[in-house]
Amino acid sequence: MEYRQLGRSGLKVSVMTMGTMTFGGSEKIGHADVNAAARQVDMCLDAGINLYDTANVYNAGVSEEILGEVLAQNGRRDKALVATKVRFKMGDGPNQAGLSRHHIIEQCKASLKRLKTDYIDLYQVHEWDGLTPIEETMEALDTLVRHGHVRYIGCSNYSGWHIMKALMASEKRGSERFVSQQIHYSLHSRDAEYELVPVSHDQGLGILVWSPLAGGLLSGKYRRDGGPESGRHVGGFREPPVYDWEKLYSIIDVLIEIAEQRGVSGAQVALAWLLGRPGVTSVIIGGRNEAQFADNIAAAKLTLSSEERARLDKASQPPLLYPYWHQSFTAQDRLGPADWGLIRPYAEELKRG
């Protein structure tokens, strides 16, 4: 298993992270109990995976409870880094959601109790809160770090300007800054390349990827001639939304062709592609059963050729949005490394005519 540094921190995390949304969940997403979760965690530990991601809102706290129960047994906690999140509604009161000082500190205490641990390795704000001053949010997170309840902080589902506003607030006060962001990114959804990947490059943030298989769409089970009888999207799951099914199937066609040539699953190819993208630190894998975990873990050893990557890049490349297409026409003489990470493929395409 390869380990990469998480942003500018000294923390090293495995290139694969175990996701635990299925712990105590529903049939649609997965519903692992403590025994099943223990087997899955052991599979990941044995493979060298050291980061385990959950959230207080996953199955109303049950995911944290099961993960805490499993890690408390047989010395597993000492081998694991625990990441959880705060932001979404956890009760009926007016202060039971958001990123206020009140909600953050209250929910951190609740998560620590459910996780049966004295500290959280990576505490992430799960979504933007436009009603709470960013200074209040960052100060509350800094307090948790100074008191030893949290070791590192990160964000998830922020826009580029949200991230810069948060980092500016931290710099102004000399407080803890985000070391990472957790984002949705896949062959199907490359929107993150417009701002989130460049800001990570520029500001030294690690990138953790949630739903790298697009909710199973890139598993190889969804094809032009039909799909599985069960799964998230069969049950009406809307993350990520699909705006262009024809383009999705074109990506899947290339994905499956490469997978068949290599004798691996489509999921492994999709994960290997992500692990080779600039800025990506770790991809969060999940599974309804041990076979799915085993298949995903195997992707850590799969290296795609430059030709295979080029085919996947071409099939999945999104259009260049404004102001980036304008910069590609007129600003190439003054672009920095973070800019070129986005614009170079399009600029090279323009040169080819």
C-alpha positions in Angstrom: 0.0 0.0 0.0 1.3 3.4 -0.9 1.1 6.3 1.6 0.9 10.0 0.7 1.3 13.1 2.9 -2.0 14.8 3.7 -1.6 18.3 2.4 1.1 20.3 4.2 0.7 18.2 7.3 3.2 15.6 8.4 0.4 12.9 8.5 0.8 10.1 6.0 -2.4 8.3 4.8 -2.9 5.3 2.6 -4.0 6.0 -1.0 -7.2 4.2 -0.2 -9.5 5.1 2.7 -12.2 2.9 4.0 -15.7 4.5 3.9 -18.3 3.4 6.4 -21.6 4.8 5.2 -22.8 1.2 4.9 -22.4 0.6 8.6 -25.8 0.2 10.1 -27.4 1.6 6.9 -30.3 0.6 4.7 -30.6 -2.1 2.0 -30.3 0.5 -0.7 -26.8 1.6 0.5 -25.7 -1.3 2.6 -26.3 -2.4 6.1 -23.2 -4.0 7.7 -23.6 -4.9 11.4 -20.8 -5.0 13.9 -19.6 -8.5 12.8 -19.6 -7.7 9.1 -18.0 -4.3 9.8 -15.2 -6.0 11.8 -14.4 -8.4 8.9 -14.3 -5.5 6.4 -12.1 -3.3 8.6 -9.7 -6.2 9.1 -9.5 -6.7 5.4 -8.6 -3.1 5.0 -6.1 -3.1 7.9 -4.5 -6.2 6.4 -4.1 -4.4 3.1 -2.4 -1.5 4.8 -5.3 1.0 4.7 -4.9 3.3 7.7 -7.6 5.9 7.2 -11.3 5.2 8.1 -13.9 7.8 7.2 -17.4 8.3 8.7 -19.7 11.2 9.7 -22.1 11.9 12.5 -25.0 12.1 10.1 -24.3 8.6 8.5 -27.3 6.6 9.6 -28.0 9.0 12.5 -24.8 8.2 14.3 -25.0 4.4 13.9 -22.0 4.4 11.5 -19.8 6.1 14.1 -21.1 3.7 16.8 -20.2 0.6 14.8 -16.8 1.9 13.7 -16.1 2.8 17.3 -17.1 -0.6 18.5 -15.0 -2.4 15.9 -11.9 -0.2 16.5 -12.1 -0.6 20.2 -11.5 -4.3 19.9 -8.2 -6.2 19.4 -6.0 -3.1 19.3 -7.4 -1.9 16.0 -7.6 1.8 17.1 -3.9 2.0 17.4 -3.6 1.1 13.7 -6.3 3.4 12.4 -6.7 7.1 11.7 -10.3 8.1 12.2 -12.0 10.8 10.2 -15.5 12.1 10.8 -17.6 15.1 9.9 -20.0 17.7 11.3 -22.5 20.1 9.8 -25.8 18.4 9.0 -28.9 18.2 11.1 -28.6 15.9 14.2 -31.8 16.8 16.1 -35.0 18.9 16.1 -33.7 22.0 17.8 -32.8 25.3 16.0 -29.1 24.8 16.8 -28.8 21.1 15.8 -27.3 21.9 12.4 -24.7 24.1 10.9 -21.1 25.2 11.8 -21.7 27.4 14.7 -19.4 27.1 17.7 -22.3 25.6 19.7 -23.0 22.8 17.1 -19.4 22.0 16.3 -18.3 21.5 19.9 -21.5 19.7 20.9 -21.2 17.3 18.0 -17.5 16.7 18.5 -18.2 15.5 22.0 -21.0 13.3 20.7 -18.8 11.8 18.0 -16.0 11.1 20.5 -18.5 9.2 22.6 -19.9 7.2 19.8 -16.4 6.4 18.4 -15.2 5.3 21.8 -12.0 7.4 21.4 -10.3 10.3 23.1 -9.4 12.1 19.8 -10.5 12.4 16.2 -7.6 12.3 13.7 -9.3 14.3 11.0 -12.4 16.4 11.8 -14.1 17.7 8.6 -16.8 20.3 8.1 -19.2 18.3 5.9 -20.8 21.2 3.9 -20.8 25.0 3.7 -22.7 27.0 6.2 -23.4 30.5 4.8 -25.2 31.7 7.9 -22.3 31.3 10.4 -19.4 33.7 10.2 -16.4 31.7 8.9 -14.3 33.2 11.7 -16.6 31.5 14.3 -16.3 28.1 12.5 -12.5 28.2 12.2 -12.1 29.4 15.8 -14.2 26.5 17.1 -12.2 24.0 15.1 -9.0 25.6 16.4 -10.3 25.2 20.0 -10.9 21.5 19.5 -7.3 21.0 18.2 -5.8 23.0 21.1 -7.8 21.0 23.6 -6.6 17.7 22.1 -10.0 16.5 20.9 -9.0 16.8 17.3 -5.6 16.5 15.6 -6.2 17.8 12.0 -9.1 19.7 10.4 -10.5 19.6 6.8 -13.5 20.6 4.8 -15.8 18.8 2.4 -18.0 20.0 -0.4 -16.8 23.6 -0.3 -16.3 25.8 -3.4 -13.0 27.4 -4.2 -14.0 30.7 -2.7 -15.3 29.0 0.4 -12.0 27.4 0.9 -10.0 30.6 0.4 -12.3 32.5 2.8 -11.7 29.8 5.5 -7.9 29.8 4.9 -7.8 33.5 5.1 -9.6 33.5 8.4 -7.2 31.0 9.8 -4.2 33.0 8.6 -5.5 36.2 10.0 -5.9 34.7 13.4 -2.9 32.4 13.3 -5.2 29.4 14.0 -5.3 25.9 12.6 -5.9 25.7 8.9 -7.5 23.0 6.8 -5.0 20.3 5.7 -7.4 18.6 3.3 -10.7 18.7 1.4 -13.0 15.8 0.7 -14.6 16.1 -2.7 -16.6 14.2 -5.3 -14.3 13.4 -8.3 -14.5 10.7 -10.8 -14.2 9.9 -14.5 -17.9 10.8 -14.7 -17.7 14.0 -12.6 -14.5 16.0 -13.3 -16.0 19.4 -12.2 -13.5 19.5 -9.3 -10.8 20.2 -11.9 -12.0 23.8 -12.5 -11.3 25.1 -9.0 -11.0 22.5 -6.3 -8.0 20.7 -7.6 -6.1 23.9 -8.5 -6.8 25.5 -5.1 -5.5 22.3 -3.4 -2.4 22.5 -5.5 -1.9 26.2 -4.8 -2.7 26.1 -1.0 -1.2 22.7 -0.2 -4.4 20.8 0.6 -4.7 17.0 0.4 -7.6 15.7 -1.6 -9.8 12.8 -0.4 -12.3 11.6 -2.9 -15.7 10.4 -2.0 -17.8 8.2 -4.3 -14.9 7.7 -6.8 -17.1 5.2 -8.6 -19.9 7.7 -9.0 -22.2 5.8 -6.7 -21.5 2.6 -8.6 -22.1 4.0 -12.1 -18.4 3.3 -12.9 -18.4 -0.2 -11.4 -19.0 -1.8 -14.8 -22.5 -3.0 -13.9 -24.2 -0.1 -15.7 -24.1 -0.6 -19.5 -26.0 0.7 -22.6 -28.0 -2.5 -22.8 -29.0 -2.6 -19.1 -27.9 -2.3 -15.5 -28.1 -4.2 -12.2 -31.4 -5.0 -10.5 -30.2 -3.5 -7.2 -27.9 -0.7 -6.2 -27.9 3.0 -5.3 -29.1 4.4 -8.6 -31.6 1.6 -9.1 -33.2 2.8 -5.8 -33.3 6.4 -6.9 -30.0 7.6 -5.4 -29.2 11.0 -7.0 -25.5 11.4 -6.1 -24.0 12.2 -8.5 -26.7 13.5 -10.9 -26.4 12.3 -14.5 -27.0 15.1 -17.0 -25.7 13.3 -20.1 -26.2 9.5 -20.2 -24.7 9.2 -23.6 -21.4 10.7 -22.5 -21.5 8.4 -19.4 -21.9 5.3 -21.5 -19.1 6.5 -23.8 -16.8 6.7 -20.7 -18.0 3.3 -19.6 -17.3 1.8 -23.0 -13.7 2.8 -22.8 -13.5 1.8 -19.1 -14.7 -1.7 -19.8 -12.6 -2.1 -22.9 -9.4 -1.3 -20.9 -10.6 -3.5 -18.0 -11.2 -6.5 -20.2 -7.8 -6.1 -21.9 -6.1 -5.9 -18.5 -8.2 -8.7 -16.9 -9.5 -6.5 -14.1 -12.8 -5.0 -13.1 -14.1 -1.6 -14.4 -14.1 -0.4 -10.9 -10.3 -1.0 -10.6 -9.6 0.9 -13.7 -11.7 3.9 -12.5 -10.0 3.9 -9.2 -6.5 3.6 -10.7 -7.2 6.5 -13.0 -8.1 8.7 -10.0 -5.1 7.6 -8.0 -2.9 8.9 -10.9 -4.6 12.3 -11.1 -2.6 15.3 -9.9 -3.3 16.3 -6.3 -5.3 13.2 -5.3 -4.2 11.9 -1.9 -6.6 9.1 -1.2 -9.8 7.6 -2.6 -12.6 6.5 -0.3 -13.7 3.0 -1.1 -16.9 1.3 0.1 -18.8 -1.9 -0.4 -21.9 -3.7 0.4 -19.9 -6.9 0.9 -16.4 -8.2 1.3 -16.0 -9.1 -2.3 -16.5 -5.5 -3.4 -13.9 -4.3 -0.8 -11.5 -6.9 -2.1 -11.9 -5.8 -5.7 -11.5 -2.1 -4.8 -8.4 -2.7 -2.7 -6.8 -4.5 -5.7 -6.8 -1.2 -7.6 -4.0 0.1 -5.4 -1.6 -2.2 -7.3 -3.0 -1.4 -10.8 -0.9 1.0 -12.9 -2.4 2.3 -16.1 -0.3 3.0 -19.1 0.0 6.5 -20.6 -2.0 5.4 -23.6 -4.8 4.0 -21.4 -4.9 7.2 -19.4 -5.1 9.3 -22.6 -8.1 7.3 -23.8 -9.9 7.7 -20.4 -9.0 11.4 -20.3 -10.3 12.0 -23.8 -13.6 10.2 -23.2 -14.3 12.0 -19.9 -12.9 15.5 -20.5 -15.4 18.2 -19.7 -15.8 21.4 -21.6 -13.5 24.3 -20.5 -15.7 26.9 -18.7 -15.3 30.6 -18.5 -13.0 32.3 -17.5 -10.7 29.3 -18.1 -11.3 29.1 -21.9 -10.5 32.8 -22.1 -7.3 32.4 -20.0 -6.3 29.5 -22.3 -6.6 31.9 -25.3 -5.0 35.0 -23.8 -3.1 34.4 -20.6 -0.7 31.5 -21.3 2.3 33.8 -20.9 1.5 34.4 -17.2 -0.1 31.1 -16.0 1.2 29.4 -12.9 1.5 25.7 -12.1 -2.0 25.5 -10.6 -3.4 27.1 -13.7 -1.6 24.8 -16.0 -2.9 21.8 -14.2 -6.3 22.6 -15.6 -5.6 24.4 -18.9 -2.7 22.4 -20.4 -4.8 19.5 -21.9 -7.0 22.1 -23.6 -4.1 24.2 -24.8 -2.4 21.2 -26.3 -5.7 20.3 -28.0 -5.8 23.8 -29.5 -2.2 23.4 -30.8 -3.2 20.2 -32.6 -6.0 22.1 -34.3 
